[in-house]
Amino acid sequence: MGVAAGPIRVVVAKPGLDGHDRGAKVIARALRDAGMEVIYTGLHQTPEQIVDTAIQEDADAIGLSILSGAHNTLFAAVIELLKEREASDIKVFGGGIIPEADILPLKEKGVAEIFTPGATTASIVDWVRANVRQPAASS
């Protein structure tokens, strides 16, 4: 967390009961191939497990993949736990089957970006590079 040296560290997680992880694995591999350190948590993670992993791994970002329709609840839970644990500097982004009408409310809750089906791995890698671990302003 904070300004760190070395590669960007991203936790990629599948929260909830969703059992389809092909997309999450593709994104994890693309981020890894782009030189980032990726921690893939596997299926059926709780928001608590995801936030614990991100803090323990000193992650710069959390990428959530949700296809189950529980995105509003699960994204909000991760954002709230990060705030409670004073780790709001960890950026949260996500993707999956997320209706257009839900994207703005998710961003208003603190989700930095949402990628829907059709987003390329290159666009996700580019977004992470441009938006995660921004240099701190001079004091």
N, CA, C and O of each residue as an XYZ file, in Angstrom:
556
protein
N       0.838     -1.168      0.000
C       0.000      0.000      0.000
C       0.885      1.234      0.000
O       2.034      1.191      0.440
N       0.339      2.324     -0.495
C       1.150      3.524     -0.572
C       2.072      3.478     -1.777
O       1.891      2.667     -2.685
N       3.059      4.358     -1.772
C       4.009      4.407     -2.866
C       5.077      3.353     -2.598
O       5.778      3.407     -1.587
N       5.191      2.412     -3.499
C       6.130      1.305     -3.297
C       6.961      1.112     -4.554
O       6.571      1.511     -5.652
N       8.104      0.494     -4.363
C       8.955      0.154     -5.496
C       8.576     -1.241     -5.974
O       7.871     -1.979     -5.286
N       9.049     -1.584     -7.151
C       8.786     -2.915     -7.668
C       7.492     -2.978     -8.455
O       6.823     -1.968     -8.672
N       7.158     -4.182     -8.876
C       5.968     -4.340     -9.723
C       4.670     -4.030     -8.975
O       4.595     -4.153     -7.752
N       3.676     -3.636     -9.717
C       2.335     -3.457     -9.167
C       1.853     -4.826     -8.703
O       2.016     -5.826     -9.402
N       1.253     -4.857     -7.503
C       0.735     -6.105     -6.937
C      -0.792     -6.077     -6.971
O      -1.417     -5.152     -6.452
N      -1.383     -7.098     -7.586
C      -2.828     -7.153     -7.754
C      -3.365     -8.479     -7.215
O      -2.877     -9.550     -7.578
N      -4.365     -8.398     -6.354
C      -5.105     -9.577     -5.922
C      -6.279     -9.727     -6.879
O      -7.075     -8.801     -7.037
N      -6.390    -10.879     -7.515
C      -7.523    -11.191     -8.386
C      -8.375    -12.203     -7.640
O      -7.883    -13.244     -7.205
N      -9.669    -11.887     -7.494
C     -10.527    -12.705     -6.642
C     -11.887    -12.973     -7.276
O     -12.399    -12.184     -8.070
N     -12.447    -14.105     -6.900
C     -13.797    -14.514     -7.293
C     -14.651    -14.578     -6.036
O     -14.705    -15.617     -5.378
N     -15.323    -13.472     -5.693
C     -16.139    -13.484     -4.475
C     -17.467    -14.206     -4.673
O     -17.980    -14.305     -5.787
N     -17.999    -14.697     -3.588
C     -19.330    -15.284     -3.611
C     -19.367    -16.698     -4.138
O     -18.365    -17.413     -4.132
N     -20.539    -17.085     -4.593
C     -20.794    -18.470     -4.987
C     -20.532    -18.755     -6.452
O     -20.661    -19.897     -6.893
N     -20.170    -17.744     -7.204
C     -19.889    -17.897     -8.626
C     -18.755    -18.909     -8.828
O     -17.685    -18.769     -8.235
N     -18.983    -19.909     -9.649
C     -17.985    -20.949     -9.860
C     -17.293    -20.888    -11.203
O     -16.614    -21.840    -11.587
N     -17.447    -19.792    -11.927
C     -16.842    -19.674    -13.249
C     -15.641    -18.740    -13.162
O     -15.799    -17.538    -12.948
N     -14.445    -19.291    -13.329
C     -13.260    -18.465    -13.124
C     -12.353    -18.334    -14.342
O     -11.228    -17.850    -14.216
N     -12.806    -18.744    -15.493
C     -11.951    -18.647    -16.677
C     -11.522    -17.207    -16.936
O     -10.344    -16.946    -17.180
N     -12.471    -16.270    -16.886
C     -12.146    -14.868    -17.128
C     -11.156    -14.324    -16.120
O     -10.227    -13.603    -16.485
N     -11.348    -14.664    -14.848
C     -10.425    -14.199    -13.804
C      -9.022    -14.738    -14.054
O      -8.037    -14.024    -13.863
N      -8.930    -15.981    -14.477
C      -7.619    -16.574    -14.751
C      -6.960    -15.922    -15.968
O      -5.744    -15.726    -15.986
N      -7.753    -15.588    -16.976
C      -7.212    -14.910    -18.161
C      -6.666    -13.535    -17.768
O      -5.582    -13.147    -18.204
N      -7.417    -12.803    -16.948
C      -6.964    -11.478    -16.503
C      -5.725    -11.611    -15.633
O      -4.771    -10.849    -15.791
N      -5.731    -12.564    -14.722
C      -4.558    -12.768    -13.857
C      -3.317    -13.050    -14.703
O      -2.245    -12.510    -14.433
N      -3.457    -13.878    -15.705
C      -2.316    -14.212    -16.570
C      -1.868    -12.985    -17.367
O      -0.669    -12.753    -17.520
N      -2.815    -12.202    -17.871
C      -2.460    -11.004    -18.646
C      -1.713     -9.996    -17.782
O      -0.732     -9.401    -18.231
N      -2.166     -9.800    -16.552
C      -1.479     -8.880    -15.650
C      -0.087     -9.402    -15.316
O       0.877     -8.638    -15.285
N       0.015    -10.695    -15.069
C       1.325    -11.311    -14.787
C       2.259    -11.158    -15.976
O       3.420    -10.782    -15.813
N       1.756    -11.448    -17.179
C       2.580    -11.347    -18.379
C       3.014     -9.910    -18.652
O       4.000     -9.674    -19.350
N       2.266     -8.947    -18.095
C       2.611     -7.527    -18.241
C       3.596     -7.076    -17.163
O       3.922     -5.893    -17.074
N       4.069     -8.016    -16.345
C       5.091     -7.693    -15.354
C       4.577     -7.396    -13.963
O       5.350     -6.991    -13.095
N       3.302     -7.587    -13.736
C       2.746     -7.341    -12.406
C       2.819     -8.616    -11.578
O       2.877     -9.724    -12.112
N       2.815     -8.433    -10.258
C       2.720     -9.578     -9.356
C       1.244     -9.803     -9.087
O       0.534     -8.886     -8.674
N       0.784    -11.021     -9.321
C      -0.633    -11.333     -9.195
C      -0.814    -12.434     -8.156
O      -0.116    -13.447     -8.171
N      -1.756    -12.214     -7.267
C      -2.146    -13.209     -6.285
C      -3.575    -13.588     -6.632
O      -4.491    -12.787     -6.443
N      -3.778    -14.810     -7.142
C      -5.125    -15.269     -7.482
C      -5.652    -16.068     -6.300
O      -5.039    -17.057     -5.897
N      -6.775    -15.650     -5.745
C      -7.288    -16.265     -4.522
C      -8.128    -17.503     -4.754
O      -8.381    -18.255     -3.813
N      -8.568    -17.739     -5.981
C      -9.416    -18.893     -6.236
C     -10.889    -18.562     -6.072
O     -11.273    -17.415     -5.845
N     -11.699    -19.600     -6.194
C     -13.156    -19.463     -6.164
C     -13.703    -19.307     -4.749
O     -13.052    -19.649     -3.762
N     -14.923    -18.778     -4.688
C     -15.757    -18.763     -3.481
C     -15.127    -18.017     -2.302
O     -15.179    -18.486     -1.165
N     -14.542    -16.873     -2.577
C     -13.919    -16.076     -1.526
C     -14.942    -15.128     -0.900
O     -15.805    -14.588     -1.592
N     -14.838    -14.934      0.397
C     -15.672    -13.938      1.064
C     -14.991    -12.579      0.931
O     -13.781    -12.514      0.715
N     -15.749    -11.500      1.058
C     -15.107    -10.181      1.055
C     -14.014    -10.082      2.124
O     -12.973     -9.470      1.885
N     -14.236    -10.668      3.283
C     -13.240    -10.647      4.353
C     -11.951    -11.342      3.924
O     -10.860    -10.828      4.170
N     -12.066    -12.498      3.289
C     -10.878    -13.216      2.827
C     -10.116    -12.403      1.784
O      -8.886    -12.367      1.793
N     -10.842    -11.761      0.902
C     -10.220    -10.969     -0.160
C      -9.458     -9.787      0.432
O      -8.305     -9.545      0.074
N     -10.099     -9.056      1.333
C      -9.454     -7.890      1.949
C      -8.273     -8.336      2.807
O      -7.221     -7.697      2.782
N      -8.428     -9.414      3.560
C      -7.305     -9.933      4.357
C      -6.115    -10.257      3.463
O      -4.980     -9.903      3.781
N      -6.373    -10.926      2.353
C      -5.292    -11.279      1.430
C      -4.623    -10.028      0.877
O      -3.395     -9.949      0.828
N      -5.419     -9.053      0.462
C      -4.864     -7.822     -0.114
C      -3.969     -7.099      0.887
O      -2.904     -6.600      0.524
N      -4.394     -7.043      2.131
C      -3.594     -6.365      3.154
C      -2.331     -7.166      3.454
O      -1.239     -6.603      3.524
N      -2.477     -8.474      3.630
C      -1.318     -9.320      3.937
C      -0.286     -9.310      2.810
O       0.918     -9.371      3.062
N      -0.761     -9.234      1.580
C       0.127     -9.275      0.418
C       0.611     -7.891     -0.002
O       1.327     -7.759     -0.995
N       0.225     -6.856      0.748
C       0.608     -5.486      0.436
C       0.228     -5.127     -0.997
O       1.017     -4.547     -1.742
N      -0.989     -5.483     -1.357
C      -1.475     -5.274     -2.724
C      -1.739     -3.799     -3.005
O      -2.083     -3.021     -2.114
N      -1.567     -3.449     -4.261
C      -1.901     -2.111     -4.733
C      -3.341     -2.043     -5.222
O      -3.957     -0.978     -5.225
N      -3.874     -3.198     -5.638
C      -5.219     -3.240     -6.212
C      -5.850     -4.596     -5.986
O      -5.171     -5.597     -5.756
N      -7.181     -4.598     -6.059
C      -7.971     -5.820     -6.037
C      -8.812     -5.827     -7.300
O      -9.528     -4.865     -7.581
N      -8.728     -6.907     -8.060
C      -9.574     -7.106     -9.223
C     -10.599     -8.180     -8.911
O     -10.241     -9.324     -8.631
N     -11.873     -7.814     -8.959
C     -12.955     -8.749     -8.656
C     -13.645     -9.182     -9.934
O     -13.902     -8.361    -10.815
N     -13.943    -10.454    -10.039
C     -14.679    -10.997    -11.174
C     -15.973    -11.601    -10.659
O     -15.964    -12.518     -9.837
N     -17.095    -11.071    -11.156
C     -18.394    -11.527    -10.669
C     -19.332    -11.765    -11.850
O     -19.575    -10.877    -12.667
N     -19.842    -12.974    -11.914
C     -20.811    -13.332    -12.946
C     -22.164    -13.690    -12.339
O     -23.134    -13.902    -13.067
N     -22.235    -13.759    -11.022
C     -23.409    -14.300    -10.335
C     -24.552    -13.317    -10.153
O     -25.653    -13.724     -9.780
N     -24.323    -12.035    -10.405
C     -25.360    -11.042    -10.169
C     -25.289    -10.411     -8.790
O     -26.106     -9.549     -8.464
N     -24.331    -10.821     -7.977
C     -24.204    -10.297     -6.613
C     -23.201     -9.148     -6.539
O     -22.692     -8.837     -5.463
N     -22.917     -8.523     -7.670
C     -21.877     -7.493     -7.720
C     -22.163     -6.306     -6.802
O     -21.242     -5.805     -6.156
N     -23.393     -5.848     -6.726
C     -23.684     -4.681     -5.885
C     -23.350     -4.963     -4.425
O     -22.753     -4.120     -3.755
N     -23.718     -6.111     -3.934
C     -23.460     -6.482     -2.542
C     -21.986     -6.759     -2.299
O     -21.413     -6.252     -1.334
N     -21.366     -7.556     -3.160
C     -19.984     -7.998     -2.920
C     -18.968     -6.877     -3.132
O     -18.028     -6.744     -2.348
N     -19.142     -6.072     -4.176
C     -18.230     -4.943     -4.374
C     -18.316     -3.992     -3.179
O     -17.294     -3.551     -2.652
N     -19.547     -3.681     -2.757
C     -19.742     -2.758     -1.636
C     -19.104     -3.303     -0.359
O     -18.508     -2.547      0.407
N     -19.226     -4.600     -0.130
C     -18.645     -5.202      1.076
C     -17.123     -5.079      1.068
O     -16.526     -4.773      2.101
N     -16.486     -5.314     -0.080
C     -15.035     -5.197     -0.173
C     -14.610     -3.749      0.077
O     -13.671     -3.505      0.834
N     -15.285     -2.799     -0.544
C     -14.962     -1.373     -0.356
C     -15.116     -0.985      1.115
O     -14.249     -0.309      1.669
N     -16.195     -1.400      1.740
C     -16.443     -1.048      3.144
C     -15.393     -1.658      4.058
O     -14.920     -0.991      4.979
N     -15.022     -2.903      3.826
C     -13.987     -3.543      4.654
C     -12.634     -2.846      4.496
O     -11.901     -2.687      5.472
N     -12.307     -2.434      3.280
C     -11.058     -1.697      3.082
C     -11.065     -0.400      3.896
O     -10.059     -0.037      4.504
N     -12.205      0.293      3.903
C     -12.315      1.527      4.693
C     -12.153      1.226      6.177
O     -11.411      1.912      6.881
N     -12.857      0.188      6.652
C     -12.791     -0.173      8.074
C     -11.369     -0.526      8.501
O     -10.973     -0.258      9.635
N     -10.616     -1.116      7.608
C      -9.255     -1.568      7.937
C      -8.183     -0.564      7.509
O      -6.996     -0.881      7.438
N      -8.645      0.660      7.228
C      -7.751      1.762      6.844
C      -6.840      1.382      5.686
O      -5.641      1.657      5.692
N      -7.451      0.739      4.690
C      -6.708      0.305      3.510
C      -7.394      0.794      2.233
O      -7.356      0.122      1.202
N      -8.014      1.957      2.314
C      -8.733      2.508      1.158
C      -7.820      2.885      0.005
O      -8.295      3.173     -1.094
N      -6.504      2.885      0.243
C      -5.585      3.187     -0.850
C      -5.449      2.008     -1.810
O      -4.858      2.159     -2.879
N      -5.978      0.848     -1.457
C      -5.993     -0.293     -2.375
C      -7.149     -0.071     -3.339
O      -8.309     -0.045     -2.928
N      -6.835      0.088     -4.617
C      -7.875      0.344     -5.618
C      -8.617     -0.933     -5.930
O      -8.024     -2.009     -6.001
N      -9.914     -0.811     -6.117
C     -10.763     -1.946     -6.466
C     -11.302     -1.730     -7.869
O     -11.887     -0.690     -8.172
N     -11.096     -2.729     -8.721
C     -11.701     -2.722    -10.050
C     -12.319     -4.085    -10.272
O     -12.032     -5.035     -9.544
N     -13.157     -4.175    -11.269
C     -13.809     -5.462    -11.456
C     -14.397     -5.612    -12.833
O     -14.368     -4.709    -13.670
N     -14.931     -6.794    -13.027
C     -15.558     -7.095    -14.291
C     -16.467     -8.280    -14.169
O     -16.557     -8.925    -13.124
N     -17.138     -8.551    -15.260
C     -18.072     -9.659    -15.298
C     -19.368     -9.226    -15.941
O     -19.413     -8.274    -16.720
N     -20.401     -9.933    -15.607
C     -21.731     -9.635    -16.142
C     -22.356     -8.594    -15.221
O     -23.020     -8.921    -14.237
N     -22.127     -7.341    -15.569
C     -22.598     -6.232    -14.744
C     -23.422     -5.310    -15.634
O     -22.896     -4.733    -16.586
N     -24.712     -5.167    -15.330
C     -25.564     -4.303    -16.159
C     -25.065     -2.867    -16.191
O     -24.556     -2.350    -15.196
N     -25.214     -2.247    -17.316
C     -24.816     -0.848    -17.506
C     -25.390      0.047    -16.411
O     -24.710      0.956    -15.934
N     -26.636     -0.203    -16.011
C     -27.293      0.625    -14.999
C     -26.627      0.523    -13.631
O     -26.818      1.403    -12.792
N     -25.855     -0.524    -13.390
C     -25.205     -0.704    -12.090
C     -23.795     -0.110    -12.045
O     -23.225      0.022    -10.963
N     -23.230      0.245    -13.182
C     -21.834      0.685    -13.216
C     -21.630      2.010    -12.482
O     -20.740      2.104    -11.637
N     -22.417      3.019    -12.777
C     -22.246      4.316    -12.099
C     -22.453      4.199    -10.590
O     -21.641      4.734     -9.835
N     -23.508      3.521    -10.112
C     -23.644      3.368     -8.656
C     -22.460      2.642     -8.013
O     -22.072      2.975     -6.893
N     -21.885      1.665     -8.699
C     -20.702      0.982     -8.161
C     -19.520      1.941     -8.073
O     -18.783      1.937     -7.087
N     -19.341      2.754     -9.097
C     -18.253      3.737     -9.074
C     -18.475      4.770     -7.971
O     -17.518      5.208     -7.332
N     -19.722      5.159     -7.744
C     -20.031      6.110     -6.678
C     -19.712      5.525     -5.301
O     -19.410      6.265     -4.364
N     -19.781      4.193     -5.179
C     -19.443      3.522     -3.916
C     -17.936      3.376     -3.735
O     -17.471      3.059     -2.640
N     -17.166      3.605     -4.806
C     -15.720      3.541     -4.672
C     -15.012      2.556     -5.573
O     -13.790      2.429     -5.498
N     -15.743      1.854     -6.426
C     -15.095      0.956     -7.384
C     -14.453      1.833     -8.455
O     -15.121      2.669     -9.064
N     -13.164      1.640     -8.679
C     -12.427      2.531     -9.576
C     -12.788      2.325    -11.044
O     -12.856      3.296    -11.798
N     -13.018      1.088    -11.463
C     -13.363      0.828    -12.860
C     -14.086     -0.504    -12.967
O     -13.872     -1.417    -12.170
N     -14.950     -0.591    -13.976
C     -15.687     -1.821    -14.278
C     -15.412     -2.186    -15.733
O     -15.516     -1.349    -16.629
N     -15.062     -3.441    -15.949
C     -14.840     -3.966    -17.295
C     -15.930     -4.987    -17.588
O     -16.117     -5.942    -16.835
N     -16.635     -4.781    -18.669
C     -17.717     -5.681    -19.040
C     -17.255     -6.625    -20.156
O     -16.176     -6.439    -20.718
N     -18.066     -7.631    -20.476
C     -17.662     -8.555    -21.539
C     -17.272     -7.797    -22.807
O     -17.937     -6.843    -23.210
N     -16.199     -8.237    -23.413
C     -15.690     -7.579    -24.607
C     -14.476     -6.708    -24.325
O     -13.755     -6.331    -25.249
N     -14.242     -6.385    -23.056
C     -13.039     -5.617    -22.711
C     -11.826     -6.481    -23.038
O     -11.815     -7.681    -22.763
N     -10.821     -5.871    -23.617
C      -9.623     -6.638    -23.966
C      -8.679     -6.704    -22.772
O      -8.696     -5.841    -21.895
N      -7.861     -7.740    -22.760
C      -6.860     -7.828    -21.700
C      -5.906     -6.640    -21.781
O      -5.455     -6.140    -20.751
N      -5.597     -6.188    -22.983
C      -4.707     -5.032    -23.150
C      -5.312     -3.784    -22.514
O      -4.595     -3.005    -21.886
N      -6.623     -3.584    -22.669
C      -7.248     -2.392    -22.076
C      -7.226     -2.464    -20.554
O      -7.093     -1.439    -19.886
N      -7.355     -3.658    -20.007
C      -7.317     -3.819    -18.552
C      -5.898     -3.583    -18.033
O      -5.708     -2.879    -17.041
N      -4.912     -4.163    -18.694
C      -3.509     -3.946    -18.317
C      -3.181     -2.457    -18.393
O      -2.570     -1.906    -17.477
N      -3.585     -1.808    -19.480
C      -3.307     -0.375    -19.640
C      -3.965      0.443    -18.527
O      -3.359      1.370    -17.991
N      -5.205      0.094    -18.184
C      -5.901      0.828    -17.127
C      -5.164      0.656    -15.795
O      -4.951      1.633    -15.076
N      -4.777     -0.572    -15.466
C      -4.072     -0.807    -14.199
C      -2.776     -0.010    -14.170
O      -2.472      0.643    -13.172
N      -2.022     -0.056    -15.241
C      -0.756      0.707    -15.282
C      -0.988      2.201    -15.095
O      -0.200      2.871    -14.429
N      -2.061      2.725    -15.675
C      -2.314      4.167    -15.632
C      -2.974      4.635    -14.339
O      -2.885      5.814    -13.997
N      -3.631      3.733    -13.618
C      -4.468      4.172    -12.497
C      -4.125      3.594    -11.139
O      -4.655      4.054    -10.128
N      -3.264      2.613    -11.088
C      -2.911      1.993     -9.820
C      -1.533      2.487     -9.388
O      -0.629      2.661    -10.205
N      -1.399      2.705     -8.092
C      -0.149      3.139     -7.480
C       0.362      4.440     -8.094
O       1.467      4.508     -8.632
N      -0.461      5.448     -7.997
C      -0.065      6.774     -8.471
C       0.966      7.355     -7.514
O       0.889      7.126     -6.307
N       1.931      8.106     -8.043
C       2.933      8.711     -7.165
C       2.265      9.689     -6.183
O       1.310     10.383     -6.533
N       2.773      9.726     -4.987
C       2.255     10.646     -3.994
C       2.680     12.068     -4.352
O       3.756     12.289     -4.907
N       1.822     13.019     -4.025
C       2.140     14.433     -4.260
C       3.236     14.849     -3.290
O       3.301     14.348     -2.168
N       4.086     15.756     -3.716
C       5.163     16.257     -2.853
C       4.570     17.044     -1.699
O       3.582     17.760     -1.860
N       5.184     16.904     -0.536
C       4.676     17.626      0.641
C       5.274     19.004      0.717
O       4.966     19.761      1.638
